[in-house]
Amino acid sequence: MLDGAEAALGHIDILVNNAGSNCPQPIDEIKDEDWDRIMELNLTNIMRLTRALVPGMKERRWGRIIHISSVLGLGGKEGRGIYSSSKAGILGLTYSTALDLGPFNITVNSIAPGPFLTDLPKSLLNEEQQQGFSDRTAMGRWGDPKEIAGPALLLASDAGSYITGTCITVDGGVMAKVL
């Protein structure tokens, strides 16, 4: 599959791993099949795609890898154990891979979005819950998916050439609130 993608698209030097799903369940109700499915989508596939594209980046001695994690990878929320674990795993993968690939001029970073009103939260949250997320931000609103573009562009460009092994939080100030 990846050979076909590179044949059609040419060399792939910038990879943005943006996949995610959620299956809210309290810890004592998590089903193994739900755990496996979310981990496969949110974490394992990110590792596989990265692993597949890294040899070409190493050969060319240039690349940018950006993983989309979540503020729920930095903290937790009740009933979000599977999702939080998978997104925290992305951060561990980011840090370790940045060390592996730095000598090849390949940067590896993560972006941890906070509440962005995409199809996933729209499908999981009622209006009251959506408002609760808005209220947790310093800005009092959900993020627009376009607001991730700037940080991603920075990390993908030469302007971000010395940024590696880190996570940029784009959350409207969610993590700034303690209580």
Summary of the structure (lengths in Angstrom):
residues: 179
radius of gyration: 16.9
end to end distance: 46.8
largest distance: 51.1
contacts: 545
relative contact order: 0.15
helix: 56%
strand: 15%
